[in-house]
């Protein structure tokens, strides 16, 4: 048999139908649903008299619009946000979906609770009307974002019309240095490939530095595959993966677990499998990084200086100048001289327990710089509960952070957590686009440890200097 | 879905690269539970000043580009979020065709589901089309899906590739779900086989 990549294997195992013209129907094992990209899809079902084919494989949770303040159960003030969350509530109950409403302790960001509840398992196909669905690829599943029309298609047919992507391998060799995390890996890779470098590809991340990551770290890496333009990112499952899955509420048990495990152990790229593009980086060469501009590819080591537009070529010259103007930065300024107003730790990229532990390790016994607004938004109610149990919440509160309830929050600012024009934020989220965190807001992406360090000094800071 | 066969229209130049879906339709407009009415909010932050007045520098606010149906844009158009609100907003604004050197994957798919044709051309071809678009209302571009070609106002013809299934659906205005449901027997069979071989799914 011809050697296959991990992506090839999962693709082949989910081919429900292939037409003569090569158009494929890919069977979908898990469909995750949130309130922003689904109402029009459910409306479409109603208008055509169709129903949800596999409600038991369809998992719904409100996350984008929900307030993260402690008083949120009194209701959502913004009328449109409230209507959207209410619509999900109605749709989930009417169509009989698996549902985690806002008052359920298991509620959280869809990409955090999928793995947490054991819905995400190796070898699966997983989609959601959300580009950060790539997160679930950390389990060796094929997971990617889809549009609302496709959400409706999956609801009605449990399949997706697909063309196969090309295979890309991103190998991170060796070990990471002190202060370097999964977030630095994924940003550094995008810094090399650019935001369109992965277009048309599914990326498999591999190499010693990836193998040594926890599941939380692997999810951070795969989460941002989309920022590199890739359809999906994935990591072959191993003992770390199986250990994480075992005992989760919706993971198999007993003989079914054994059968699943035997299958999961076949999920790796064969030695001589073909990759259309290969990128190799040394773990030792990756430094703690931050973004300076308004594209996730605008990545530099924290020890670098703000670049000038003339440092770039082609269309990037104009884009870089626009970024510098928007970000209010002068070329040549050391990145560590950039002062910030706000710190946001959370999101589907960095809202898991390990991220909170990393931030707490830096913040223990420290105070945030006077005048800084700092918030920690755990990715789920269960992450929040665990952080409280481990004493992390007290560290955050003592340092001066707001300790919030779970949701997407300031990552995309659909709820009340927003930046004001000109406000500058050290953020652990995934996008630094113009206006992403609020019109005129300026976002610098970084790891939780780096964001915690920035909260203490009030500037972009090399976390290695205070470790 | 409205059919797309041949479009003769004014094109607007947007040379910026990496025009992301947050730029096309910012998050505050994603709270709608409808598909319609987003056109007025398209490109909101570039298009309007903070006080809500039109930004005269934005291309679509210029007289020469009123009623435009085609965008010619820089590389990696539609990157970022999966929000289908982006093509909904463009469609509501009257845009039926976007031409660039590359598109983000999800946005590209979303266009076809909404009667918008995304056209991928080479860098030098984009420059030709960008120049033609700069002529404003003095020029008309012709986008012909059947023949997979774009013709400038000077008569220069540039051809493009497109997936044949997507082309067929777009030309005929077909509903994907209806087509897939014709293959329901294959899906049923696949599902029963999976229930046996992978019961944990």
Interface residues (C-beta under 8 A of the other chain):
Chain A: X16 X17 X19 X21 X23 X25 X27 X29 X36 X37 X39 X40 X43 X48 X50 X57 X64 X65 X78 X80 X81 X83 X84 X87 X121 X123 X124 X129 X130 X131 X144 X145 X146 X147 X148 X149 X150 X152 X153 X156 X157 X158 X159 X161 X163 X165 X195 X196 X199 X200 X229 X230 X231 X251 X252 X256 X257 X259 X260 X263 X295 X315 X316 X318 X319 X322 X412 X413 X414 X421 X431 X433 X434 X435 X436 X439 X440
Chain B: X15 X16 X17 X18 X20 X22 X23 X26 X27 X28 X30 X31 X32 X33 X34 X35 X45 X50 X74 X75 X76 X79 X80 X81 X82 X83 X84 X87 X102 X103 X104 X105 X106 X109 X110 X113 X114 X163 X164 X165 X176 X177 X180 X181 X183 X184 X186 X187 X190 X191 X194 X198 X199 X200 X201
